[in-house]
């Protein structure tokens, strides 16, 4: 959609258009929007976000893991090659991750690799709610979490990212 849609317009969209309009809220996982479409109409943005999150949480752990793995590393290879989604590019830039020194970049890459080796999925944090220092501190402290705790933390961060993206879409933030 080229203009900002209203919630009423979103509620009236057919399934394909609804998925197209909201599919970007969950990184490379339009299935979340597609599977939420039948729950319409939504009273407000909070109700829509809660329904999207409930859809994600109701899925199998395998599908949730695929969603988590669809997220790029912070300051990772895709960012260095300018191959992130527009949303991820803006989010990483807002946390200062596009202006790292070579030394800072090396620290991020080392932490990304350690995290991926430990948990089998990329470190996820809502970059827009953090900065370089808080992200690095979280990366280091979360390495001590259990796999299940970290999986649930990652899903919670995905929910925060989706909420901010939804607010951007609806211009309610």
C-alpha positions as CSV (number, residue, x, y, z in Angstrom):
1,X,0.0,0.0,0.0
2,X,1.4,3.3,-1.0
3,X,-0.5,5.4,1.5
4,X,-1.1,4.7,5.2
5,X,-4.0,2.3,5.5
6,X,-6.6,2.7,8.2
7,X,-7.5,-0.2,10.5
8,X,-10.9,-0.3,8.9
9,X,-9.2,-0.7,5.5
10,X,-7.0,-3.5,6.8
11,X,-10.0,-5.3,8.3
12,X,-11.7,-5.1,4.9
13,X,-8.8,-6.5,2.8
14,X,-9.0,-9.9,1.2
15,X,-6.6,-12.5,2.5
16,X,-3.9,-11.9,-0.1
17,X,-4.0,-8.1,0.3
18,X,-4.0,-8.4,4.1
19,X,-0.9,-10.7,3.9
20,X,0.8,-8.3,1.5
21,X,0.1,-5.3,3.7
22,X,1.2,-6.9,7.0
23,X,3.6,-9.7,5.9
24,X,6.7,-7.6,6.6
25,X,5.8,-7.2,10.3
26,X,7.5,-10.6,11.0
27,X,10.8,-10.8,9.2
28,X,10.5,-12.9,6.0
29,X,7.5,-14.7,7.6
30,X,4.3,-13.5,5.9
31,X,2.6,-16.7,7.2
32,X,1.9,-14.9,10.5
33,X,-0.3,-12.3,8.8
34,X,-1.8,-14.9,6.5
35,X,-2.9,-17.1,9.4
36,X,-4.2,-14.2,11.4
37,X,-6.5,-12.9,8.6
38,X,-9.5,-15.1,9.6
39,X,-9.5,-13.4,13.0
40,X,-10.7,-10.0,11.6
41,X,-12.1,-7.6,12.4
42,X,-9.6,-6.1,14.8
43,X,-10.8,-3.4,17.3
44,X,-7.5,-1.5,17.3
45,X,-3.8,-1.8,16.7
46,X,-3.3,-3.5,20.1
47,X,-5.9,-6.2,19.2
48,X,-4.3,-6.8,15.8
49,X,-0.9,-7.1,17.3
50,X,-2.1,-9.5,20.0
51,X,-3.8,-11.6,17.3
52,X,-0.6,-11.7,15.2
53,X,1.4,-12.7,18.3
54,X,-1.1,-15.3,19.2
55,X,-0.8,-16.8,15.7
56,X,3.0,-16.9,16.0
57,X,2.9,-18.4,19.5
58,X,0.3,-21.1,18.5
59,X,2.6,-22.4,15.8
60,X,4.9,-25.4,16.1
61,X,8.4,-24.8,17.6
62,X,9.8,-25.7,14.2
63,X,7.9,-22.9,12.5
64,X,8.8,-20.5,15.3
65,X,12.4,-21.4,14.9
66,X,12.3,-20.8,11.2
67,X,10.9,-17.3,12.0
68,X,13.7,-16.6,14.4
69,X,16.3,-17.8,11.9
70,X,14.8,-15.5,9.3
71,X,16.2,-12.6,11.3
72,X,19.6,-11.3,10.2
73,X,22.6,-11.0,12.5
74,X,23.0,-7.5,14.0
75,X,25.8,-5.8,12.1
76,X,26.3,-9.0,10.3
77,X,27.3,-10.0,6.8
78,X,24.0,-9.1,5.2
79,X,24.2,-5.6,6.8
80,X,27.7,-5.2,5.5
81,X,26.5,-6.1,2.0
82,X,23.4,-3.9,2.2
83,X,21.1,-6.9,1.8
84,X,18.8,-6.4,4.8
85,X,15.1,-5.7,4.4
86,X,14.3,-2.0,4.5
87,X,12.9,-2.4,8.0
88,X,15.9,-4.2,9.3
89,X,18.2,-1.6,7.8
90,X,16.3,1.3,9.5
91,X,16.2,-0.6,12.8
92,X,19.9,-1.4,12.9
93,X,20.7,2.2,11.9
94,X,18.6,3.5,14.7
95,X,20.7,1.6,17.2
96,X,23.9,2.9,15.7
97,X,24.9,-0.4,14.2
98,X,25.6,1.1,10.8
99,X,28.3,3.3,12.2
100,X,30.6,0.8,14.0
101,X,34.3,1.1,14.0
102,X,36.3,-1.9,12.8
103,X,36.9,-3.0,16.4
104,X,33.2,-2.7,17.3
105,X,32.2,-4.6,14.2
106,X,34.7,-7.4,15.2
107,X,33.2,-7.6,18.7
108,X,29.6,-7.9,17.2
109,X,30.7,-10.6,14.8
110,X,32.4,-12.5,17.6
111,X,29.4,-12.3,19.8
112,X,27.0,-13.2,16.9
113,X,29.1,-16.3,16.2
114,X,29.2,-17.4,19.8
115,X,25.5,-16.9,20.2
116,X,24.7,-18.8,17.0
117,X,27.0,-21.7,18.1
118,X,25.3,-21.9,21.5
119,X,21.7,-21.6,20.5
120,X,21.5,-22.4,16.8
121,X,19.7,-19.2,15.8
122,X,20.7,-15.5,15.6
123,X,20.6,-13.1,18.5
124,X,17.4,-11.1,18.4
125,X,16.8,-7.9,20.2
126,X,14.5,-5.0,19.3
127,X,17.3,-2.7,18.0
128,X,15.0,0.4,18.0
129,X,14.6,0.1,21.8
130,X,18.4,-0.2,22.4
131,X,21.8,1.1,21.4
132,X,25.1,-0.4,20.6
133,X,26.1,-0.7,24.3
134,X,22.9,-2.2,25.6
135,X,22.8,-4.6,22.6
136,X,26.4,-5.8,23.3
137,X,25.6,-6.2,27.0
138,X,22.5,-8.2,26.3
139,X,24.4,-10.4,23.8
140,X,27.0,-11.2,26.5
141,X,24.5,-11.7,29.3
142,X,22.0,-13.8,27.3
143,X,24.7,-16.3,26.4
144,X,24.3,-17.7,29.9
145,X,20.6,-18.4,29.4
146,X,19.1,-21.9,28.8
147,X,18.1,-22.7,25.3
148,X,14.4,-22.6,26.2
149,X,14.7,-19.3,28.0
150,X,16.6,-17.8,25.1
151,X,14.0,-19.2,22.6
152,X,11.2,-17.5,24.5
153,X,13.2,-14.3,24.8
154,X,13.8,-14.3,21.1
155,X,10.0,-14.7,20.4
156,X,9.3,-11.8,22.8
157,X,11.8,-9.6,21.0
158,X,10.1,-10.6,17.7
159,X,6.8,-9.4,19.1
160,X,8.4,-6.0,20.1
161,X,9.8,-5.6,16.6
162,X,6.4,-6.4,15.0
163,X,4.6,-3.9,17.2
164,X,6.9,-1.1,16.2
165,X,6.6,-2.1,12.5
166,X,2.8,-2.2,12.9
167,X,2.8,1.3,14.5
168,X,4.9,2.6,11.7
169,X,2.4,1.1,9.2
170,X,-0.6,2.6,11.0
171,X,1.3,5.8,12.0
172,X,0.1,5.4,15.6
173,X,3.4,5.7,17.3
